[in-house]
Amino acid sequence: MIKKNIGIIGCGSISHIYITNLSSMFENTNVYAICDLDDSKTKDISEKYGIKKIMTFEEMLKDEKIDLILNLTTPDAHYSICKAALLAGKHTYVEKPLSLTYENANELVLIAASKNLLLGSAPDTFLGAGITKCQQIINEGIIGEPIAATAYMMCHGHESWHPSPDFYYQPGGGPMFDMGPYYLTALINLVGPVKKVMGMTKKSFKKRTITSKEKNGEIIDVNVMTHVNGIMSFENGAIGNIIMSFDVWGHHLPRIEIHGTKGSLQVPDPNTFDGEILLKIGQGDFEKIDYALPYSENSRGVGISELINCIDKEIIPKCDGNKAAHVVELMEGFHKSAIEQKVITVNSTF
Ligand SMILES: NC(=O)c1ccc[n+]([C@@H]2O[C@H](COP(=O)([O-])OP(=O)(O)OC[C@H]3O[C@@H](n4cnc5c(N)ncnc54)[C@H](O)[C@@H]3O)[C@@H](O)[C@H]2O)c1
């Protein structure tokens, strides 16, 4: 199999697992070059993984050997970098969220289509063993028609472990734009597109103190809502509830549950590739489902490999930008609904 050359922009925390997997897990991916504004990051990555080509972004865009740009920068840079990559004729894959606004996300989708390029976006965790198994259970009709879904991710933020957690409290961060893509991507793949949303939001703490090692004691000004509560009406009639929070110290709520006309399904953590699946049919008890499917370990990058397989074929990649744009519209919709105090109609679908 001919490998496609990947130019990675953004050599921070998440780049390590991508570089490891893209260099060893898939037959069609080759990490060709790296780029970062911070020279110490590229030096570190180059030495650790033996990637010799360190380039500027402009050099990457001009290099005809690069087939795909992998954008692992912070969310505020996602749109402009993806746009430049697509306009330069490169297939593009970006960490979540695709953009900070639906308008920008949709523009990227349209540019990619007009240039006959593929645009993909994380997360690809829903291609892992756990959610794939849940998808099979739902597709086989085991829980009947989905009628309701819940998704809860509540914690006290990332400042206790991330070396530079500032961006989590700036636009494009916050619990919904940071963690929402995992939960919403899982939900829309399991239940389908959403047609209406409502939301209520809250910022419980105006400042955050970093307690991770590198910037210990630094104070972050919080410029996003840190507790976001949303309601969704799916196109198939199901109703969903979602809470994404950086304000909560602990809870006992399940991460995702899908409730159908015949039974209920507890879905594993969508920020992982496997995990426990519980199934309850009618009045029976919840029972653990045994399963063994590919991509049960941390397989970040599987979406890129799958997207590369779709190049030059009339196949829509599973981590398609259009689906990611739908997720951005939902996340934006929860916040917009909270401000405007009304139900928001969703324009995008897939
Ligand atoms: N850290 C995680 O565990 C994790 C997990 C899943 C997804 N993500 C997502 O991955 C993305 C990156 O997160 P991270 O934790 O690696 O952040 P990070 O801050 O550790 O790294 C981001 C890197 O991008 C570089 N960068 C920013 N703008 C740039 C530009 N214009 N040109 C070149 N380089 C630029 C920065 O210098 C930095 O090295 C975010 O979208 C985040 O949501 C992170």
The ligand as an ORCA input file, in Angstrom:
! r2SCAN-3c Opt
* xyz 0 1
  N      -4.202     17.284     25.271
  C      -5.139     16.379     25.113
  O      -5.267     15.425     25.898
  C      -6.093     16.460     23.958
  C      -6.922     15.372     23.762
  C      -7.760     15.371     22.670
  C      -7.792     16.463     21.833
  N      -7.019     17.546     22.063
  C      -7.135     18.692     21.145
  O      -5.921     18.819     20.424
  C      -5.657     20.185     20.140
  C      -4.308     20.542     20.699
  O      -4.324     20.282     22.091
  P      -2.975     20.112     22.909
  O      -3.392     19.654     24.248
  O      -2.004     19.309     22.136
  O      -2.517     21.646     22.987
  P      -1.058     22.191     23.288
  O      -1.221     23.599     23.738
  O      -0.304     21.246     24.146
  O      -0.375     22.173     21.825
  C      -0.795     22.991     20.762
  C       0.426     23.337     19.936
  O       0.018     24.067     18.781
  C       0.979     25.075     18.543
  N       0.346     26.128     17.751
  C      -0.717     26.900     18.079
  N      -1.014     27.742     17.057
  C      -0.117     27.477     16.067
  C       0.091     27.997     14.765
  N      -0.663     28.981     14.273
  N       1.090     27.485     14.021
  C       1.890     26.486     14.501
  N       1.729     25.949     15.741
  C       0.744     26.451     16.509
  C       1.394     25.539     19.926
  O       2.649     26.194     19.907
  C       1.426     24.218     20.692
  O       2.706     23.612     20.670
  C      -6.815     20.983     20.741
  O      -7.779     21.223     19.763
  C      -7.367     20.034     21.804
  O      -8.734     20.244     22.034
  C      -6.142     17.567     23.106
*
